[in-house]
């Protein structure tokens, strides 16, 4: 899916907005283009929106999930620990400012916040959002390797040994889950390849540790 203005305007119409926050669209595109970003970029946003477009029928509130994807990395600084809180707050203020129902704003805020821990959820919208965000783990080999390089570039300020240990722990945490993907379509399509990618990445990291 394109991240162009047409998609943005269509989305706000589906949300019942009184006005379309065009300035926020420009701010989000600029944020995703910040120089310190290498993975959390427009490429990632496009990939998420494309995955969502194919899976939208799974959502109870598809427009809200789509908007949460637009905002889920709105603020991203690898040196911070409150990116999700800031992104969720920005999303909530934008929804309210556009004249949408407060309940919509609350649900979008909760969806963005769910990306902080990627914890399992019984809510279908949250499960779908998390599966879309983690679809990169089940990407084909070349794209997964590119993703690994992009993540390392975002954490260039972290020394190698510290990064390798931390990254191995993150990947091991995902592999230890009973299910990486919560929805049946994502599980069926990506689970096996994601686990293979995670194992291979951890083996590579082990060779880099002192």
Secondary structure as UniProt FT lines:
FT   HELIX           5..14
FT   TURN            15..16
FT   HELIX           22..32
FT   TURN            35..36
FT   TURN            40..41
FT   HELIX           42..55
FT   HELIX           56..58
FT   HELIX           62..71
FT   TURN            72..73
FT   TURN            78..79
FT   HELIX           83..97
FT   TURN            98..99
FT   HELIX           102..114
FT   TURN            115..117
FT   HELIX           124..133
FT   HELIX           135..138
FT   HELIX           141..154
FT   TURN            155..157
FT   HELIX           160..175
FT   HELIX           184..208
//
